Each structure stands twice: as structure tokens, then as C-alpha cells.
Amino acid sequence: MIASPGTILALSAVLFGIGVFGFLARRNIILMFVSAEVMLNAVNLSLVGFSQQLGDPRGQILALFVIAVAAAEAGVGLGLVIALNRNRPGTDVGDLTGLKW
């Protein structure tokens, strides 16, 4: 069964809204990265939905690039969390100022 473009866009908008709320409402760096991943997945959903509707594979190809960027973001985020925990325990965003030179 193929979903309508309106349904796909509505789901994508809801996911993006959840991601924005999670990013702005949390002070934990891990939860902020998870919220950013949710926002990127919402963008992927809309790209693939439009690609399916238009019959053009370019949206799916772009979604693969967004997945690669999300993987790189997860790697950088994990590195930041490890650096934070090495200096002082906890994953609060306010602790990022301790990583200055």
C-alpha cells in the first residue's frame, strides 16, 4: 500500500517537531544528538516520499547522503561525549566550555 504525499509530509512534520522540541528542551548532550537524528530522519522521510511521488530517484540518493552525514554527526557526537566524560563525569551541555584550549 502506498501512502499519500500528505500523509508522508504530516508524519515528517510531526517527527521534525518532536526533534526540535527535544533539541531545545534538553540539556543532555546525548539526548540533543538523538533529537538531531530524529530531525534528519524526518527530512529523509519527506525526501523519499517526494521521490516516490514524482518517480525520480534523486530524492532517495540525497537521502543516502543525509544518512552519511548523520553517521558522521554521530561519530563526532560520541567523540565529544567521550572527551567530556574524560574531563568530568556528566553529559550536560554547560560542561562543553571545559573543552576550550
Number of C-alpha atoms within 10 A of each C-alpha: 3 8 10 10 14 10 11 19 18 12 15 23 17 14 20 21 16 16 24 16 13 19 21 10 11 14 14 14 22 19 16 21 19 16 23 21 19 22 23 20 20 22 19 21 21 21 23 21 23 19 18 17 13 11 10 12 14 15 20 19 14 15 21 14 13 17 16 12 13 18 13 12 15 17 12 12 17 15 12 17 19 14 15 21 13 10 11 11 12 13 18 14 15 10 15 14 9 11 10 5 4
